[in-house]
Amino acid sequence: MAGDWIKIRKCLPNDPRIIRMASALHADRFRTLGGTLSAWCLFDEHTASGRLDGYTPSLLDDVLGFPGLAGAMELVGWLVAGDGFLLAPRFEKHNGKTAKRRCSENERKRSARNADRKRTESGPEKRREEKSSTLHTARAKDMEEIRNAYPRRTHVREALQEIDQAIQRNGNAEDIHNGTVAIAKAVESWTDAERLQFLKAPPAFFAGDHWKDDPAYWASKAPARKESHGRKPMQKLDLGGRQPAGILNLES
């Protein structure tokens, strides 16, 4: 989809992440490198944004003929697995049509800014730019507050990208923030190990709009909560200002 080449760095064969993957896979370093490049080529060929729908880690391993590769890529932060999709972090920075287009657009914008600087120093154009800058700053603040509300803090850049997409899909950053806070409160008594095991990685959480989930579902995920669930009534959970009809109950 994006062309017949992908961007790689000359030092990639000696990248510590390749070494860690090879060790985890008990595989030759250059086979590991080739498998990783094959995975990136697959993403570049069939996606425009680095999100490969319909794939699971085991399916990726089967397609590439390299058992365990997907898990090794997850281990070093080169792959995120969601519900029915795989995500290549920072894909648009390095590969795809977007990366090529961004380079040419940056050059065009730079030339336009130099040519129009005097004209845009005053008047309606400058005011529009200032307004746009203010809106962008406010949106970035909303995105950061939403990310900080989620109990897991990994994959910062990818999480912010998925939050931005979620805001565009739903049109309301406040609802996303409130839903995320509600789920965070439902699991605030979890141990760090439970959060790592049962909470989704931030990009997958926001890509799947899981902030809409019923907090009670997440509160019952950890074994300790499941065991106590049948012996005493659960504490009333904070729904983040949302109406029950707008919450997805994953157990129904």
C-alpha positions as a printed Julia matrix, in Angstrom:
252×3 Matrix{Float64}:
   0.0     0.0    0.0
   2.79    2.4    0.88
   5.32    1.58  -1.83
   8.13   -0.9   -2.47
  10.57    0.15   0.26
  10.66    0.78   3.99
  12.94    2.94   6.08
  15.54    1.19   8.28
  18.64    2.33  10.15
  22.12    1.04   9.31
  22.77    0.22  12.96
  19.64   -1.95  13.24
  21.5    -5.32  13.09
  23.32   -4.35  16.31
  20.35   -2.69  18.0
  20.04   -3.97  21.61
  16.39   -4.8   20.94
  17.36   -7.17  18.14
  19.84   -8.82  20.51
  17.16   -9.19  23.21
  14.71  -10.66  20.71
  17.28  -13.14  19.39
  18.06  -14.23  22.94
  14.36  -14.66  23.8
  13.73  -16.61  20.6
  16.94  -18.68  20.85
  17.46  -17.7   17.23
  20.26  -16.36  15.07
  20.53  -12.56  15.23
  20.23  -12.14  11.47
  17.2   -14.44  11.26
  15.62  -12.33  13.99
  16.46   -9.18  12.02
  14.96  -10.67   8.86
  11.78  -11.7   10.68
  11.39   -8.22  12.16
  11.86   -6.56   8.77
   9.36   -8.99   7.25
   6.82   -7.97   9.9
   7.38   -4.28   9.18
   7.06   -4.93   5.43
   3.73   -6.65   6.1
   2.47   -3.61   8.01
   3.75   -1.24   5.31
   2.15   -3.27   2.51
  -1.28   -3.72   4.07
  -1.83   -0.71   6.35
  -1.72    3.05   6.04
  -1.36    3.81   9.75
   0.37    0.8   11.29
  -2.81   -0.91  12.5
  -3.29   -4.43  11.12
  -6.91   -5.46  11.72
  -7.89   -9.11  12.01
  -4.46  -10.21  13.18
  -3.34  -11.84  16.41
   0.24  -12.53  17.56
  -0.1   -16.22  16.7
  -1.46  -15.41  13.24
   1.47  -13.07  12.57
   3.87  -15.83  13.62
   2.13  -18.25  11.2
   2.15  -15.8    8.28
   5.86  -15.05   8.73
   6.8   -18.63   9.56
   8.58  -17.56  12.73
   7.04  -18.91  15.98
   7.37  -16.49  18.9
   8.36  -13.47  16.8
   5.29  -11.42  17.69
   5.82  -11.99  21.41
   9.48  -10.98  21.11
   8.52   -7.79  19.25
   6.01   -7.01  22.01
   8.73   -7.56  24.58
  10.91   -4.76  23.14
   8.05   -2.36  22.36
   7.91   -2.9   18.59
   4.41   -4.4   18.61
   1.17   -3.85  20.53
  -1.55   -6.52  20.48
  -5.18   -5.42  20.84
  -8.56   -7.11  20.5
  -8.5    -8.36  16.91
  -5.69   -6.11  15.71
  -1.94   -5.53  15.9
  -0.35   -2.09  16.11
   3.15   -1.1   14.99
   4.28    1.73  17.33
   5.64    4.9   15.69
   4.82    3.46  12.26
   3.93    6.79  10.68
   7.22    8.34  11.82
   9.33    5.89   9.83
   7.23    4.15   7.15
   4.13    4.4    5.02
   2.97    7.15   2.72
   2.54    9.47   5.67
   6.27    9.63   6.4
   7.11   10.5    2.8
   4.29   13.0    2.55
   5.26   14.61   5.85
   8.76   15.34   4.56
   7.49   17.13   1.45
   4.77   18.93   3.38
   7.25   20.2    5.96
   9.39   21.65   3.2
   6.37   23.25   1.53
   5.16   24.73   4.8
   8.61   26.08   5.57
   8.73   27.87   2.22
   5.2    29.18   2.67
   5.99   30.54   6.12
   9.01   32.41   4.83
   7.07   33.9    1.91
   4.04   34.9    3.98
   5.71   35.98   7.21
   5.14   39.69   6.69
   1.54   39.16   5.63
   0.73   36.97   8.61
   2.39   39.16  11.24
  -0.88   41.07  11.66
  -4.56   40.89  10.69
  -7.14   38.08  10.55
  -4.65   35.42   9.41
  -2.52   35.86  12.52
  -5.57   35.75  14.76
  -6.7    32.51  13.12
  -3.26   30.99  13.7
  -3.32   32.07  17.34
  -6.78   30.54  17.79
  -5.65   27.3   16.14
  -2.59   27.19  18.4
  -4.76   27.7   21.48
  -7.12   24.89  20.45
  -4.19   22.57  19.77
  -2.71   23.31  23.21
  -6.06   22.64  24.91
  -6.48   19.34  23.02
  -2.96   18.24  23.96
  -3.73   19.01  27.61
  -6.93   16.93  27.45
  -5.04   14.03  25.88
  -2.35   14.11  28.55
  -4.93   14.21  31.36
  -6.72   11.2   29.85
  -3.46    9.26  29.52
  -2.48   10.06  33.12
  -5.89    8.85  34.35
  -5.24    5.31  33.06
  -3.43    3.08  35.62
  -0.84    1.8   33.13
   1.71    4.33  31.83
   3.5     2.41  29.06
   3.6     3.22  25.3
   3.2     6.97  25.9
   3.39    8.13  22.3
   1.14    5.39  20.94
  -1.37    5.95  23.74
  -1.6     9.67  22.93
  -2.13    8.85  19.25
  -4.98    6.46  20.08
  -6.5     8.99  22.52
  -6.45   11.61  19.77
  -8.24    9.17  17.45
 -10.76    8.33  20.19
 -11.55   12.02  20.7
 -12.13   12.4   16.96
 -14.41    9.34  16.92
 -16.44   10.38  19.94
 -16.17   14.17  19.79
 -15.89   14.6   23.55
 -12.65   14.41  25.52
 -14.52   14.84  28.82
 -16.51   11.61  28.34
 -13.31    9.68  27.6
 -11.61   11.16  30.66
 -14.58   10.41  32.94
 -14.89    6.83  31.69
 -11.16    6.24  32.13
 -11.23    7.67  35.67
 -14.21    5.44  36.54
 -12.36    2.3   35.47
  -9.18    3.46  37.22
 -11.14    3.84  40.47
 -12.64    0.37  40.02
  -9.16   -1.2   39.97
  -7.32    1.16  42.32
  -6.96   -1.6   44.94
  -5.22   -3.93  42.47
  -1.58   -4.78  42.94
   0.96   -3.72  40.33
   1.21   -7.34  39.18
  -2.56   -7.56  38.71
  -2.6    -4.35  36.69
   0.18   -5.63  34.46
  -1.61   -8.96  33.93
  -5.24   -7.9   33.57
  -5.24   -4.3   32.3
  -4.8    -3.73  28.59
  -1.83   -1.78  27.28
  -2.85    1.91  26.93
  -2.93    1.96  23.09
  -5.2    -1.1   22.99
  -7.44    0.3   25.76
  -8.11    3.57  23.94
  -8.13    2.08  20.42
 -10.91   -0.27  21.55
 -12.88    2.5   23.31
 -12.73    0.49  26.53
 -13.37    3.66  28.53
 -17.03    2.88  27.69
 -16.84   -0.44  29.57
 -18.77   -1.14  32.75
 -16.31   -0.55  35.65
 -17.82   -3.58  37.41
 -16.44   -5.81  34.64
 -12.89   -4.58  35.24
 -13.29   -4.65  39.03
 -14.03   -8.4   38.82
 -11.13   -9.3   36.51
  -8.44  -10.04  39.12
  -8.76  -13.43  40.86
  -9.02  -11.91  44.35
 -11.97   -9.8   43.22
 -13.66  -12.75  41.52
 -13.45  -14.81  44.71
 -14.97  -12.07  46.88
 -17.62  -11.23  44.33
 -19.86  -14.14  45.38
 -19.51  -13.67  49.14
 -20.47  -10.03  49.62
 -22.03   -7.31  47.49
 -19.6    -5.2   45.53
 -19.1    -1.6   46.54
 -21.07    0.81  44.39
 -18.77    1.9   41.6
 -18.23    5.39  40.25
 -19.5     5.53  36.65
 -17.57    8.68  35.82
 -20.68   10.83  35.4
 -22.02    8.5   32.66
 -25.49    7.05  32.36
 -25.8     3.23  32.62
 -27.28    3.09  29.12
 -24.06    4.51  27.74
 -21.82    1.89  29.34
 -20.76   -1.31  27.63
 -21.31   -4.37  29.86
 -18.93   -6.94  28.44
 -20.51   -9.8   30.41
 -24.05   -9.31  29.1
